[in-house]
């Protein structure tokens, strides 16, 4: 994305320079070959920015993808729920389930363009519920990636919140926003789980 941003900045600077010249010089734009050169250079910058955008954007962030990810997460949670006891069994005949570890709740806030975890970045291995809140002004989501696993929230509008359950084993994880350009702009936190 750095090439795209660089060409975008160049395009803005070029537009401002041309506007300034148009206001400052009565003979602007030049005629003949000078005018054609100016138009050609502008076209090269615009086409370069468009090509860089298309080449560096591997996927969009459609709401359908976020909804599908949320449905997949719900299915995974349902698989982890033990099936009901068969009819006619008494509590004495049921095998006792091992005690489940309670999930630790960690508040995670997102805004342009940062992610903050309450209590800091080092975490201990175990079950977590990340209480994600978008305190920014535009849409964000939170993805957790590491140890061959990725979970994420759906897109959250400004002011919305969502719980994200995750079981973290010891290792390194990245917490980031998957909206194109947000991770590259700083919405990324490296977390070490011990």
Secondary structure, 3 states (H helix, E strand, C coil): CHHHHHHHHHHHHHHHHHHHHHHHCCCCCCCHHHHHHHHHHHHHHHHHHHHHHHHHCCCCCCHHHHHHHHHHHHHHHHHHCCCCCCCCCCCCCCCCCCCCCCCEEEEEEEECCEEEECCCCCECCEEEEEEEEECCCCCECCEEEECCEEEECCCECCCCEEEEEEEECCEEEEEECCCCCCCCCCCEEEEEEC
